[in-house]
Amino acid sequence: KTAYEIPKRDWSSDVCSSDLIYKINPDGQGVINVYCDQTTDGGGWTVVQRRSRPYEQSFERTWVEYRVGFGDLSKEFWLGNDNLHRIASSDSILRIELHRTNGQKGYAKYGGFRVADETEKYRCDMSSYEGNIGNGFYGKTNPNLNTRGMKFGTPDQDNDNYSGKCFPYGGWWANQCGEVNPNAKGGPFWHPWASNSNLKFSEMKLRHN
């Protein structure tokens, strides 16, 4: 697909005119190739993760691979934690979409979403939730399952508060592990709503407030 150049800080719905791969430069530090979603919930989204059955792209990756990103923007991919930080260093909206194998679709949307840089292990934060799949990041009865404000972890870099390994395979944010991981081995899971055996598609996307 054609990549279209988008000026620095100008990458919202007024320039994402269709669902295509674009070039953005959100902080003036260099161009990022991204997939733009102009169809969902008013458009203007930068897609940062996608998985789809039969899950041909492996998400069992190292810290460095999660840092720089991997995969195919038109298929399955992780855009990279450095890029997530560049796009969401200030308050943004994160939207997570899941599709069940029975055809049902659901979403979670987080306001005030931010990703810190690598020196803070890409710690994530957010201030609000809405959706119909359950809040996978915070508000749990068991505080050990809350992952708001937690660091990102991978198989080769254990940054959670659990004595063992929360992520022996795919990377995600964790406190003492948690109920969700769209990057898990065997496919995404979001236990408030569905296990990996019941899901066939996940997509994460960012948009500024």
Beta strands, then each sheet from edge to edge (+ up, - down):
strand 1: 3-5
strand 2: 21-24
strand 3: 32-37
strand 4: 45-52
strand 5: 70-71
strand 6: 77-78
strand 7: 92-100
strand 8: 105-115
strand 9: 124-125
strand 10: 128-131
strand 11: 152-153
strand 12: 172-173
strand 13: 180-181
strand 14: 189-190
strand 15: 199-208
sheet 1: 1+ 2+ 3- 4+ 6- 5+
sheet 2: 1+ 2+ 3- 4+ 15- 7+ 8- 9+
sheet 3: 1+ 2+ 3- 4+ 15- 7+ 8- 10+
sheet 4: 11+ 12-
sheet 5: 13+ 14-
end
